[in-house]
């Protein structure tokens, strides 16, 4: 579930602590600023695990990193459960305007003498649910583990998490069970017990049992900087406390610049499991218990606390920055090559994304559920760039040529409680992942691997994954193997002895076997060769009909990642669509040594209508498909290689091909590597004019257009292919 949220309340929380010294005019001005800022919020809230919220009275226990939780969650939980959601906050916050504001939004002081009675009574009567933060205060440093146990950093000294939520839940469930026992054995006592407990009817108590639901809130990214909120506050209030400045800088930046907030509800803890019969059989003494029972309950509450603390932090939503920061913490050396840093985090992210054994329970940020090859290609989502910028700004690392130099002290030193989020958010990020033991062990093992072994692990992983995905697609959609075409669609690796590898990509409607002759010719010259399969190919036209062109882009990136793990230099090339995909990759990845494309099209207009419908015809068919009118989901295809190609061309596949070609029209100018374009003057599928237009757009000063006298489309096998293979080999050898 995703919510677009306008979270301006954080400004109220941060500023209200200084309201007492403000005049009415300043107060009204602040209110106007809050309304203006609410329109600027870019926070995205993703909610997971709503199905874990049971009926009945609930205490929600959650981690506490910002003021946002105190304000946001009560209202949200109220909407979610249909009951008021109240929360506790430190007594020191109940001053001036903030105290009045808390009264309005259902926040109770931890020092309220009626606190426990109010909570227990409202739980018994199912009148409200409660939010309690076991840490007791905001943990801005995210440091909650010390010496293998939960310890919360605090100005007055580190302390263990509070057991209050467990004690209150135990009391509420104990009194509920005692009432039920009295109803069955001594009905005359029930009325008096209800009066003492502040419950109107027995029916309210006899419903669902009391539970504790663990909740985790993870913010991504965590950044702090001067922002418009701080500017407004500085003009309104002089000499703001450091704490207030820090909170506005951190929480204001996250919300105004954009932050993802993942809220995860874990499975409920049923408190009835912890009650002993001897407790229930003790004499009812109102809202108090005997000293002996209190002692027993305290010990039990400690066990419950450990359980919900484990649950809260096991729900942490892991993101790329957790992996980067954790790796820097565990890496045993001061210097690391940037490509090795990225390679190791790529490997970790990929295995976690795939649910590797032992890591399958880790909760993932949405960005870790996708293909991770971007980390080693163009970093188009800026995961590495943004983290590295932060790490350099905070002095955690510095660049030295191709190396990063790590400052060990900056990744393991104690943080200031009120400056840590500003001074060293990288350490805060690493701290947040610390309770995830499986992740920590995994990242430590990756950090200690030698470079050569790491490269081998990545290459082996990529090859196995590509082959496994092909087998999976064959089982799901059927396979060309049923037509006696076994193994034609499987990606292949030919090992060489040079330090240069070539990634080959087949054409639209074809499969890797199409480029096998070229692959063998290159391997015979000592080059490593990987024949990549494009998703939807080598299986069935039905499979292709459901694919998106971004999957083809990612597949070619995967091939590059694999080959770059084996070889220092990588060349990419392909036929038709495969060649266009390789040109696109070269435009984005400057580390590619060279690129060649055989018969690439500039747009769908360059395809013969015998093989592709015209754009007007395609649009009419697609419009009919949207309305449910069209019968032509597949078009007949005049095969060029009958033993390799599909016999049907899915309309949706044609659309994806067209959209891909349109998406890269402006990319050719970004290609700076040597380029070879090969085309036939009598190509029956793709017009040579289209390939010429591609060539004209390419920005490289080292480019060659070779127009051959031929009536073939697939020039890398069959009639006249020998001279084409020789030309490609000479091109690769000359790089």
C-alpha positions as CSV (number, residue, x, y, z in Angstrom):
1,X,0.0,0.0,0.0
2,X,1.4,3.4,-1.0
3,X,0.4,6.8,0.4
4,X,1.4,10.2,-0.9
5,X,1.6,12.2,2.3
6,X,1.8,15.9,3.1
7,X,3.8,15.8,6.3
8,X,4.2,19.3,7.5
9,X,3.5,18.4,11.2
10,X,7.2,17.8,11.8
11,X,7.7,21.5,11.6
12,X,5.1,22.0,14.3
13,X,7.0,19.6,16.5
14,X,10.4,21.1,15.9
15,X,9.3,24.7,16.3
16,X,6.7,24.4,19.0
17,X,9.3,23.9,21.7
18,X,10.3,27.5,21.2
19,X,6.7,28.9,20.9
20,X,6.6,30.2,24.4
21,X,9.0,33.0,23.5
22,X,7.1,34.0,20.4
23,X,4.4,36.7,20.1
24,X,1.1,36.2,18.5
25,X,2.2,37.6,15.2
26,X,5.1,35.3,15.0
27,X,2.9,32.4,15.8
28,X,0.5,33.2,13.0
29,X,3.4,33.7,10.6
30,X,4.7,30.2,11.5
31,X,1.2,28.8,10.9
32,X,1.2,30.3,7.4
33,X,4.7,28.9,6.7
34,X,3.5,25.4,7.8
35,X,0.6,25.5,5.3
36,X,3.0,26.6,2.6
37,X,5.5,23.9,3.4
38,X,2.9,21.2,3.5
39,X,2.4,21.7,-0.3
40,X,6.2,21.1,-0.8
41,X,6.4,17.7,1.0
42,X,7.7,14.9,-1.2
43,X,7.3,12.0,1.3
44,X,6.2,8.6,0.1
45,X,4.8,6.2,2.6
46,X,4.7,2.5,1.9
47,X,2.7,0.4,4.3
48,X,3.4,-3.4,4.6
49,X,1.8,-6.1,6.7
50,X,-1.6,-4.6,7.4
51,X,-2.8,-8.2,7.5
52,X,-0.8,-8.7,10.7
53,X,-3.0,-6.3,12.7
54,X,-5.5,-8.4,14.7
55,X,-8.9,-7.3,16.1
56,X,-9.0,-6.5,19.8
57,X,-6.9,-4.3,22.0
58,X,-3.3,-3.7,20.7
59,X,-0.2,-2.0,21.9
60,X,1.9,-1.1,18.9
61,X,5.7,-1.0,19.7
62,X,8.0,0.8,17.3
63,X,11.4,2.3,16.8
64,X,11.8,6.0,17.3
65,X,14.0,8.1,15.0
66,X,12.1,11.3,14.3
67,X,9.3,13.4,15.8
68,X,7.2,12.3,12.8
69,X,6.3,9.0,14.5
70,X,4.7,10.7,17.5
71,X,2.4,12.7,15.2
72,X,1.9,10.6,12.1
73,X,1.3,7.1,13.6
74,X,-1.6,7.8,16.1
75,X,-3.7,9.3,13.3
76,X,-2.8,6.6,10.8
77,X,-3.4,3.7,13.2
78,X,-6.7,5.2,14.2
79,X,-7.8,5.2,10.5
80,X,-6.5,1.6,10.1
81,X,-8.2,0.1,13.2
82,X,-11.2,2.2,13.6
83,X,-10.2,3.1,17.1
84,X,-8.4,6.1,18.6
85,X,-4.6,5.6,18.5
86,X,-2.8,7.2,21.5
87,X,0.9,7.4,22.1
88,X,3.3,8.3,24.9
89,X,6.0,11.0,24.8
90,X,8.6,12.2,27.2
91,X,7.3,14.6,29.9
92,X,10.0,17.2,28.9
93,X,8.1,17.7,25.6
94,X,4.8,18.8,27.3
95,X,5.6,22.4,27.5
96,X,4.0,25.5,25.8
97,X,2.4,25.0,22.5
98,X,3.7,21.5,22.0
99,X,2.0,20.2,25.1
100,X,-1.3,21.7,23.9
101,X,-0.7,20.2,20.4
102,X,0.0,16.8,21.9
103,X,-3.3,17.0,23.8
104,X,-5.1,17.5,20.5
105,X,-3.5,14.6,18.7
106,X,-3.6,11.9,21.5
107,X,-0.2,12.0,23.0
108,X,0.1,11.3,26.7
109,X,3.0,12.3,29.0
110,X,5.2,9.5,30.4
111,X,5.0,11.3,33.7
112,X,1.2,11.4,33.8
113,X,0.2,9.8,37.2
114,X,-2.8,8.2,35.6
115,X,-0.8,6.9,32.6
116,X,-0.9,3.1,33.4
117,X,-4.5,3.1,34.6
118,X,-5.6,5.0,31.5
119,X,-3.8,2.6,29.2
120,X,-5.0,-0.6,30.9
121,X,-8.6,0.7,31.1
122,X,-8.8,1.7,27.5
123,X,-7.3,-1.6,26.4
124,X,-9.8,-3.6,28.5
125,X,-12.7,-1.6,27.2
126,X,-11.4,-1.8,23.6
127,X,-11.7,2.0,23.5
128,X,-8.3,2.7,22.1
129,X,-5.0,1.2,20.9
130,X,-1.7,2.5,22.1
131,X,1.7,3.3,20.6
132,X,4.8,2.9,22.8
133,X,8.4,3.5,21.9
134,X,10.5,0.9,23.9
135,X,13.7,3.0,23.4
136,X,12.1,5.7,25.6
137,X,13.3,8.6,23.4
138,X,14.4,9.3,19.9
139,X,17.5,7.2,18.9
140,X,19.0,9.7,16.5
141,X,22.2,7.7,16.1
142,X,20.4,4.4,15.5
143,X,22.8,2.8,17.9
144,X,20.8,0.3,19.8
145,X,23.2,-2.7,20.0
146,X,26.2,-2.8,22.3
147,X,28.1,-5.9,23.3
148,X,25.5,-8.2,21.6
149,X,22.5,-6.8,23.5
150,X,20.0,-4.0,23.1
151,X,21.4,-0.9,24.7
152,X,20.0,2.6,24.0
153,X,22.4,5.6,24.0
154,X,21.2,8.4,26.2
155,X,22.7,11.6,27.7
156,X,22.2,10.1,31.2
157,X,23.9,6.9,30.2
158,X,23.0,3.9,28.1
159,X,20.1,1.8,29.2
160,X,18.2,-1.3,28.0
161,X,14.9,-0.8,26.2
162,X,11.9,-0.3,28.5
163,X,9.6,-3.2,29.4
164,X,6.6,-0.9,30.0
165,X,4.7,-2.0,26.9
166,X,5.0,-5.6,28.0
167,X,4.0,-4.9,31.6
168,X,0.9,-3.0,30.5
169,X,-0.1,-5.7,28.0
170,X,0.4,-8.4,30.7
171,X,-1.8,-6.5,33.2
172,X,-4.5,-5.8,30.7
173,X,-4.7,-9.5,29.6
174,X,-4.4,-10.7,33.3
175,X,-7.4,-8.5,34.3
176,X,-9.3,-9.7,31.3
177,X,-8.7,-13.3,32.2
178,X,-9.6,-12.7,35.8
179,X,-12.9,-11.1,34.8
180,X,-13.7,-14.1,32.6
181,X,-12.8,-16.5,35.4
182,X,-15.0,-14.5,37.8
183,X,-17.9,-14.6,35.3
184,X,-17.7,-18.3,35.2
185,X,-17.1,-19.0,38.9
186,X,-18.4,-16.0,40.9
187,X,-20.8,-13.9,38.7
188,X,-21.7,-11.7,41.6
189,X,-18.1,-10.2,41.7
190,X,-18.1,-9.1,38.0
191,X,-20.0,-5.8,38.5
192,X,-17.6,-4.6,41.2
193,X,-14.6,-5.6,39.1
194,X,-15.9,-3.8,36.1
195,X,-16.4,-0.6,38.1
196,X,-12.9,-0.7,39.5
197,X,-11.5,-1.3,36.0
198,X,-13.5,1.5,34.5
199,X,-15.3,-0.8,32.0
200,X,-19.0,-0.4,31.3
201,X,-20.0,-4.0,30.3
202,X,-18.5,-7.5,30.4
203,X,-19.1,-7.8,26.7
204,X,-16.4,-5.2,26.0
205,X,-13.9,-7.4,27.8
206,X,-15.0,-10.8,26.6
207,X,-13.8,-10.1,23.0
208,X,-10.4,-10.5,21.5
209,X,-7.3,-11.0,23.7
210,X,-4.6,-8.3,24.1
211,X,-1.7,-8.3,21.6
212,X,1.5,-6.5,21.0
213,X,2.2,-5.6,17.4
214,X,5.8,-4.7,16.5
215,X,6.2,-1.9,13.9
216,X,9.3,-0.7,12.1
217,X,9.7,2.7,10.4
218,X,12.6,3.0,8.0
219,X,13.5,6.3,6.3
220,X,15.4,6.4,3.0
221,X,17.5,8.4,2.3
222,X,18.7,10.0,5.6
223,X,20.1,13.4,4.9
224,X,20.5,16.7,6.8
225,X,21.0,20.2,5.3
226,X,19.8,23.7,5.7
227,X,16.4,24.1,4.2
228,X,13.4,26.5,3.9
229,X,12.0,25.3,7.2
230,X,15.2,26.3,9.0
231,X,15.3,29.6,7.2
232,X,11.8,30.4,8.4
233,X,12.5,29.3,11.9
234,X,15.7,31.3,12.1
235,X,13.9,34.5,11.2
236,X,11.2,33.9,13.7
237,X,13.3,32.7,16.7
238,X,16.7,33.8,17.9
239,X,19.1,31.5,19.6
240,X,17.3,28.2,18.8
241,X,18.6,25.2,20.7
242,X,21.0,22.9,18.9
243,X,18.5,20.0,19.2
244,X,15.8,22.0,17.4
245,X,18.2,23.1,14.6
246,X,19.3,19.5,14.1
247,X,15.7,18.2,13.9
248,X,14.6,20.8,11.4
249,X,17.7,20.2,9.3
250,X,17.3,16.4,9.3
251,X,13.6,15.9,9.3
252,X,12.9,18.9,7.1
253,X,15.4,17.9,4.5
254,X,14.1,14.3,4.3
255,X,10.5,15.4,3.8
256,X,11.1,18.5,1.6
257,X,13.7,16.8,-0.6
258,X,11.8,13.5,-0.7
259,X,12.0,10.5,1.6
260,X,10.6,7.0,1.4
261,X,9.1,5.9,4.7
262,X,8.4,2.1,4.9
263,X,6.1,1.2,7.7
264,X,6.1,-2.5,8.5
265,X,3.7,-4.3,10.8
266,X,5.0,-7.6,12.1
267,X,3.0,-10.7,13.3
268,X,1.2,-10.0,16.6
269,X,2.6,-11.2,19.9
270,X,-0.2,-12.9,21.8
271,X,0.2,-11.9,25.4
272,X,-2.0,-14.7,26.7
273,X,0.9,-17.1,25.9
274,X,2.9,-15.5,28.7
275,X,0.2,-15.7,31.4
276,X,0.6,-18.4,34.1
277,X,-2.5,-20.0,35.6
278,X,-1.2,-19.1,39.1
279,X,-1.4,-15.4,38.1
280,X,-5.0,-15.7,37.0
281,X,-5.9,-17.5,40.2
282,X,-4.5,-14.8,42.4
283,X,-7.0,-12.5,44.2
284,X,-8.1,-9.5,42.1
285,X,-6.8,-6.3,43.7
286,X,-8.0,-3.7,41.2
287,X,-5.4,-2.1,39.0
288,X,-2.5,-3.2,41.3
289,X,-0.9,-6.5,41.8
290,X,0.9,-8.1,44.7
291,X,4.7,-7.5,45.2
292,X,5.3,-11.3,44.4
293,X,3.2,-11.2,41.2
294,X,4.8,-7.9,40.2
295,X,8.2,-9.5,40.5
296,X,7.2,-12.4,38.3
297,X,5.6,-10.2,35.8
298,X,8.7,-8.1,35.6
299,X,10.8,-11.1,34.6
300,X,8.3,-12.2,32.0
301,X,8.0,-8.7,30.7
302,X,11.7,-8.7,30.1
303,X,11.4,-11.8,27.9
304,X,8.5,-10.2,26.0
305,X,10.6,-7.0,25.5
306,X,13.4,-9.0,24.0
307,X,11.0,-10.6,21.6
308,X,9.4,-7.4,20.4
309,X,12.7,-5.7,20.1
310,X,14.0,-8.5,17.9
311,X,10.8,-8.3,15.9
312,X,10.9,-4.5,15.5
313,X,14.4,-4.4,14.1
314,X,14.1,-7.6,12.0
315,X,11.5,-5.5,10.1
316,X,14.0,-2.9,9.1
317,X,13.6,-2.1,5.4
318,X,17.1,-2.7,3.9
319,X,18.2,-0.3,1.2
320,X,21.3,0.3,-0.9
321,X,22.8,2.6,1.6
322,X,22.7,0.0,4.4
323,X,24.8,-2.2,2.1
324,X,27.3,0.5,1.2
325,X,27.7,1.7,4.8
326,X,27.9,-1.9,6.3
327,X,30.6,-2.8,3.7
328,X,32.7,0.2,4.6
329,X,32.4,-0.8,8.3
330,X,33.6,-4.4,7.7
331,X,36.2,-3.9,5.0
332,X,39.5,-4.8,6.6
333,X,41.8,-2.5,4.5
334,X,42.1,1.3,4.2
335,X,42.1,1.4,0.4
336,X,39.7,-0.1,-2.0
337,X,39.2,0.2,-5.8
338,X,35.9,1.9,-6.6
339,X,35.0,-0.9,-9.1
340,X,35.5,-3.5,-6.3
341,X,33.4,-1.5,-3.9
342,X,30.6,-1.4,-6.4
343,X,31.0,-5.0,-7.5
344,X,30.7,-6.3,-3.9
345,X,27.7,-4.2,-3.1
346,X,26.2,-5.4,-6.4
347,X,26.7,-9.0,-5.5
348,X,25.2,-8.5,-2.1
349,X,22.2,-6.6,-3.5
350,X,21.6,-9.2,-6.1
351,X,21.7,-12.2,-3.7
352,X,19.5,-10.4,-1.2
353,X,17.1,-9.5,-4.0
354,X,16.9,-13.1,-5.1
355,X,16.2,-14.3,-1.6
356,X,19.4,-16.2,-1.1
357,X,19.2,-18.9,1.6
358,X,19.6,-17.3,5.0
359,X,18.7,-13.8,3.6
360,X,15.1,-14.5,2.4
361,X,13.5,-13.0,5.4
362,X,15.1,-9.6,5.0
363,X,12.6,-6.8,4.2
364,X,13.7,-4.9,1.1
365,X,13.2,-1.4,-0.1
366,X,11.5,-1.4,-3.5
367,X,14.7,-0.4,-5.2
368,X,16.3,-3.7,-4.1
369,X,13.6,-5.8,-5.7
370,X,14.7,-4.9,-9.2
371,X,17.7,-5.8,-11.3
372,X,20.9,-4.5,-9.8
373,X,23.1,-4.3,-12.9
374,X,22.8,-0.5,-12.9
375,X,25.3,-0.4,-10.0
376,X,28.0,-1.7,-12.4
377,X,26.8,0.1,-15.6
378,X,25.5,3.6,-15.6
379,X,24.2,4.0,-12.0
380,X,21.1,5.6,-13.6
381,X,19.3,5.6,-10.3
382,X,22.3,7.3,-8.6
383,X,22.4,4.9,-5.7
384,X,26.2,4.8,-5.7
385,X,26.7,8.5,-6.7
386,X,24.5,9.8,-3.9
387,X,26.0,7.6,-1.2
388,X,29.5,8.4,-2.3
389,X,28.8,12.1,-2.4
390,X,27.5,11.9,1.2
391,X,30.5,9.8,2.4
392,X,33.0,12.2,0.8
393,X,31.2,15.3,2.3
394,X,31.3,13.8,5.8
395,X,34.9,12.7,5.5
396,X,34.1,8.9,5.7
397,X,36.1,8.4,2.4
398,X,38.2,10.4,0.0
399,X,39.1,9.7,-3.6
400,X,42.6,8.9,-4.7
401,X,42.6,8.1,-8.4
402,X,40.6,4.9,-8.8
403,X,40.7,4.2,-5.1
404,X,38.7,5.2,-2.1
405,X,40.6,5.9,1.1
406,X,38.5,5.1,4.2
407,X,38.7,6.9,7.5
408,X,38.2,4.1,10.0
409,X,37.4,6.4,12.8
410,X,34.5,8.0,10.9
411,X,32.7,4.6,10.5
412,X,33.0,3.3,14.1
413,X,33.4,6.3,16.4
414,X,30.7,7.2,19.0
415,X,28.2,9.8,17.6
416,X,26.9,12.9,19.2
417,X,23.3,12.3,20.3
418,X,22.1,15.5,18.8
419,X,24.6,16.0,15.9
420,X,25.1,12.5,14.6
421,X,22.5,12.7,11.9
422,X,24.2,15.9,10.6
423,X,27.9,15.1,11.2
424,X,28.0,11.5,10.1
425,X,24.8,10.0,8.7
426,X,26.9,7.2,7.1
427,X,27.5,5.8,10.6
428,X,23.9,6.3,11.5
429,X,22.9,4.2,8.4
430,X,25.4,1.5,9.4
431,X,24.0,1.4,12.9
432,X,20.5,0.9,11.6
433,X,21.5,-2.4,9.9
434,X,23.5,-3.6,12.9
435,X,20.6,-5.6,14.5
436,X,20.1,-7.7,11.3
437,X,22.5,-10.5,12.2
438,X,22.2,-12.5,9.0
439,X,22.8,-9.4,6.9
440,X,25.8,-8.4,9.0
441,X,27.4,-11.8,8.7
442,X,26.8,-11.8,5.0
443,X,28.3,-8.3,4.4
444,X,31.3,-9.2,6.6
445,X,32.0,-12.3,4.5
446,X,31.8,-10.3,1.3
447,X,34.1,-7.6,2.7
448,X,36.8,-10.1,3.4
449,X,36.8,-11.9,0.0
450,X,39.9,-11.4,-2.2
451,X,39.3,-9.5,-5.4
452,X,39.9,-12.4,-7.7
453,X,37.5,-14.6,-5.9
454,X,34.9,-11.9,-5.8
455,X,35.1,-11.5,-9.6
456,X,34.7,-15.3,-10.0
457,X,31.7,-15.4,-7.6
458,X,29.9,-12.6,-9.5
459,X,30.5,-14.2,-12.9
460,X,29.4,-17.6,-11.7
461,X,26.3,-16.1,-10.1
462,X,25.3,-14.2,-13.3
463,X,25.8,-17.2,-15.5
464,X,23.8,-19.5,-13.3
465,X,21.0,-16.9,-12.9
466,X,20.7,-16.4,-16.6
467,X,20.5,-20.1,-17.3
468,X,18.1,-20.7,-14.4
469,X,15.8,-17.9,-15.7
470,X,15.7,-19.5,-19.1
471,X,14.8,-22.9,-17.6
472,X,12.1,-21.2,-15.5
473,X,10.7,-19.4,-18.5
474,X,10.6,-22.6,-20.5
475,X,8.7,-24.4,-17.9
476,X,6.2,-21.5,-17.5
477,X,5.6,-20.8,-21.2
478,X,6.6,-23.9,-23.0
479,X,9.7,-24.0,-25.1
480,X,11.0,-24.3,-28.6
481,X,12.6,-27.5,-27.4
482,X,9.3,-29.1,-28.0
483,X,9.8,-28.4,-31.7
484,X,13.1,-30.2,-31.7
485,X,15.1,-27.0,-31.1
486,X,16.7,-28.0,-27.8
487,X,19.2,-25.6,-26.3
488,X,18.9,-23.0,-29.0
489,X,17.6,-20.4,-26.6
490,X,20.0,-21.0,-23.8
491,X,22.6,-18.3,-23.1
492,X,26.1,-19.6,-23.6
493,X,29.7,-18.8,-22.5
494,X,32.7,-19.6,-24.6
495,X,36.0,-19.3,-22.7
496,X,39.0,-17.7,-24.2
497,X,42.6,-16.9,-23.3
498,X,42.7,-13.1,-23.9
499,X,41.8,-10.5,-21.4
500,X,39.1,-9.2,-23.7
501,X,35.5,-10.5,-23.8
502,X,32.7,-9.9,-26.2
503,X,29.0,-9.9,-25.4
504,X,26.8,-10.9,-28.4
505,X,23.1,-10.2,-28.6
506,X,20.6,-11.7,-31.0
507,X,17.9,-10.0,-33.0
508,X,14.2,-9.6,-32.3
509,X,12.2,-12.9,-32.4
510,X,15.4,-14.8,-32.5
511,X,17.6,-16.4,-29.8
512,X,21.3,-16.9,-28.9
513,X,22.0,-19.6,-31.4
514,X,21.7,-17.0,-34.1
515,X,25.1,-15.6,-33.1
516,X,26.8,-18.9,-32.4
517,X,28.9,-18.9,-35.6
518,X,30.3,-15.4,-34.8
519,X,30.9,-16.5,-31.2
520,X,33.0,-19.5,-32.3
521,X,35.0,-17.4,-34.7
522,X,35.8,-14.9,-32.0
523,X,36.6,-17.6,-29.5
524,X,39.0,-19.2,-32.0
525,X,40.9,-15.9,-31.9
526,X,41.2,-16.1,-28.1
527,X,38.3,-13.9,-27.0
528,X,35.8,-14.8,-24.3
529,X,32.3,-14.7,-25.7
530,X,28.9,-14.6,-24.0
531,X,25.7,-15.1,-26.0
532,X,23.0,-13.3,-24.1
533,X,19.3,-14.2,-24.3
534,X,16.7,-11.4,-24.4
535,X,13.7,-12.1,-22.1
536,X,10.7,-13.4,-24.1
537,X,13.0,-15.1,-26.7
538,X,13.9,-18.7,-27.0
539,X,10.6,-19.8,-25.3
540,X,7.3,-18.7,-26.9
541,X,5.6,-15.8,-28.6
542,X,3.2,-15.7,-25.6
543,X,6.2,-15.1,-23.3
544,X,7.5,-12.3,-25.6
545,X,4.0,-10.6,-25.6
546,X,4.2,-10.0,-21.9
547,X,7.7,-8.5,-21.9
548,X,8.9,-4.8,-21.6
549,X,11.8,-3.4,-23.5
550,X,13.4,-2.4,-20.2
551,X,13.9,-6.1,-19.5
552,X,15.9,-6.4,-22.7
553,X,18.1,-3.4,-21.6
554,X,18.7,-5.1,-18.3
555,X,19.5,-8.4,-19.9
556,X,22.3,-6.8,-22.0
557,X,23.6,-5.0,-18.9
558,X,23.7,-8.4,-17.2
559,X,25.8,-9.8,-20.0
560,X,28.2,-6.8,-19.6
561,X,28.4,-7.4,-15.8
562,X,29.2,-11.1,-16.3
563,X,31.9,-10.5,-19.0
564,X,33.5,-7.6,-17.1
565,X,33.9,-10.0,-14.1
566,X,36.0,-12.3,-16.4
567,X,37.8,-9.8,-18.5
568,X,39.5,-6.4,-18.2
569,X,38.1,-5.1,-21.5
570,X,34.6,-5.7,-22.9
571,X,33.2,-5.3,-26.4
572,X,29.5,-5.5,-27.1
573,X,27.7,-6.2,-30.4
574,X,24.6,-7.7,-31.9
575,X,22.2,-8.1,-34.7
576,X,19.1,-6.0,-35.4
577,X,17.5,-5.2,-32.0
578,X,20.6,-6.8,-30.3
579,X,22.8,-4.3,-32.0
580,X,20.6,-1.4,-31.0
581,X,20.6,-2.5,-27.4
582,X,24.4,-2.7,-27.5
583,X,24.6,0.9,-28.9
584,X,22.4,2.0,-26.1
585,X,24.6,0.4,-23.6
586,X,27.8,1.9,-25.0
587,X,26.1,5.4,-24.8
588,X,25.7,4.9,-21.1
589,X,28.7,2.8,-20.1
590,X,32.0,4.5,-20.9
591,X,34.0,1.5,-19.8
592,X,33.0,-0.5,-22.9
593,X,35.9,-0.8,-25.2
594,X,34.0,-0.8,-28.5
595,X,30.6,-1.6,-30.1
596,X,29.3,-3.1,-33.3
597,X,25.8,-3.4,-34.7
598,X,24.7,-5.5,-37.7
599,X,21.6,-4.2,-39.5
600,X,20.3,-1.8,-36.8
601,X,17.1,0.1,-37.4
602,X,16.5,3.7,-36.4
603,X,12.8,3.3,-36.0
604,X,9.9,1.0,-36.9
605,X,9.5,2.8,-40.2
606,X,12.8,1.2,-41.3
607,X,11.3,-2.3,-41.1
608,X,9.7,-3.9,-44.2
609,X,5.9,-4.2,-43.9
610,X,6.4,-7.9,-44.8
611,X,8.0,-8.3,-41.4
612,X,6.5,-5.5,-39.4
613,X,3.2,-3.6,-39.7
614,X,3.4,0.1,-40.4
615,X,3.0,2.5,-37.5
616,X,-0.6,3.4,-38.5
617,X,-1.6,-0.2,-38.7
618,X,0.1,-1.0,-35.4
619,X,-1.7,1.8,-33.6
620,X,-5.1,0.7,-35.0
621,X,-4.4,-2.9,-33.7
622,X,-3.2,-1.6,-30.3
623,X,-6.3,0.6,-29.9
624,X,-8.5,-2.3,-30.6
625,X,-6.6,-4.4,-28.1
626,X,-7.2,-1.8,-25.4
627,X,-11.0,-1.9,-26.2
628,X,-11.0,-5.7,-26.3
629,X,-12.0,-5.7,-29.9
630,X,-8.9,-6.9,-31.7
631,X,-8.4,-10.5,-32.6
632,X,-4.8,-10.0,-34.0
633,X,-2.7,-10.4,-30.9
634,X,0.0,-12.1,-33.1
635,X,1.0,-11.4,-36.7
636,X,2.5,-13.9,-39.1
637,X,6.3,-13.5,-39.4
638,X,8.2,-14.2,-42.6
639,X,11.0,-16.1,-41.1
640,X,14.6,-15.3,-42.0
641,X,16.0,-18.3,-40.0
642,X,13.1,-20.8,-39.7
643,X,15.0,-23.0,-37.4
644,X,15.6,-20.2,-34.9
645,X,12.9,-17.5,-35.2
646,X,9.3,-17.5,-33.9
647,X,6.6,-18.1,-36.5
648,X,4.3,-15.4,-34.8
649,X,5.1,-11.8,-34.0
650,X,3.2,-10.5,-30.9
651,X,1.7,-7.1,-31.4
652,X,2.7,-6.1,-27.9
653,X,6.3,-7.1,-28.7
654,X,6.3,-4.8,-31.8
655,X,5.1,-1.9,-29.7
656,X,7.9,-2.5,-27.2
657,X,10.5,-2.6,-30.0
658,X,9.1,0.7,-31.4
659,X,9.1,2.4,-28.0
660,X,12.7,1.2,-27.3
661,X,14.0,2.6,-30.7
662,X,12.2,5.9,-29.9
663,X,13.7,6.0,-26.4
664,X,17.3,5.9,-27.7
665,X,17.1,8.3,-30.7
666,X,18.9,11.0,-28.7
667,X,21.4,8.6,-27.1
668,X,23.6,7.9,-30.1
669,X,25.4,11.2,-29.8
670,X,26.7,10.0,-26.3
671,X,28.7,7.1,-27.9
672,X,32.4,7.9,-27.7
673,X,33.9,4.5,-28.2
674,X,34.9,3.0,-31.6
675,X,31.8,1.8,-33.5
676,X,31.3,-0.5,-36.5
677,X,27.9,-0.6,-38.3
678,X,27.4,-3.3,-40.9
679,X,24.4,-3.4,-43.3
680,X,23.4,-5.0,-46.6
681,X,22.3,-2.9,-49.5
682,X,19.5,-5.4,-50.2
683,X,18.4,-6.1,-46.7
684,X,14.8,-7.4,-46.9
685,X,13.9,-6.6,-43.3
686,X,15.6,-3.4,-42.3
687,X,16.2,-0.5,-44.7
688,X,19.9,0.5,-45.1
689,X,18.7,4.1,-44.8
690,X,17.7,3.4,-41.1
691,X,21.1,2.1,-40.3
692,X,22.7,5.0,-42.1
693,X,20.6,7.4,-39.9
694,X,21.9,5.6,-36.8
695,X,25.5,5.9,-38.0
696,X,25.0,9.6,-38.7
697,X,23.8,10.2,-35.1
698,X,26.7,8.5,-33.5
699,X,29.0,10.9,-31.7
700,X,32.2,8.9,-31.8
701,X,35.0,10.1,-34.0
702,X,36.1,6.5,-34.6
703,X,33.2,5.0,-36.5
704,X,32.8,3.0,-39.7
705,X,29.8,2.2,-41.8
706,X,30.2,-1.0,-43.9
707,X,27.5,-1.4,-46.6
708,X,27.8,-4.8,-48.2
709,X,26.3,-6.1,-51.4
710,X,23.9,-8.7,-50.1
711,X,20.2,-9.5,-49.9
712,X,20.5,-11.0,-46.3
713,X,19.3,-9.5,-43.0
714,X,21.0,-11.8,-40.5
715,X,24.5,-11.3,-41.9
716,X,26.4,-13.3,-39.2
717,X,25.4,-16.7,-40.4
718,X,24.4,-18.4,-43.7
719,X,25.2,-17.1,-47.2
720,X,28.1,-14.6,-47.3
721,X,28.6,-14.5,-43.6
722,X,32.3,-15.3,-43.7
723,X,33.4,-11.8,-44.8
724,X,31.1,-10.3,-42.1
725,X,32.7,-12.4,-39.4
726,X,36.1,-11.5,-40.6
727,X,35.3,-7.8,-40.5
728,X,33.9,-8.0,-37.0
729,X,37.0,-10.0,-35.8
730,X,39.3,-7.4,-37.3
731,X,37.4,-4.6,-35.6
732,X,37.6,-6.3,-32.2
733,X,41.3,-7.1,-32.6
734,X,42.0,-3.5,-33.5
735,X,40.6,-2.0,-30.3
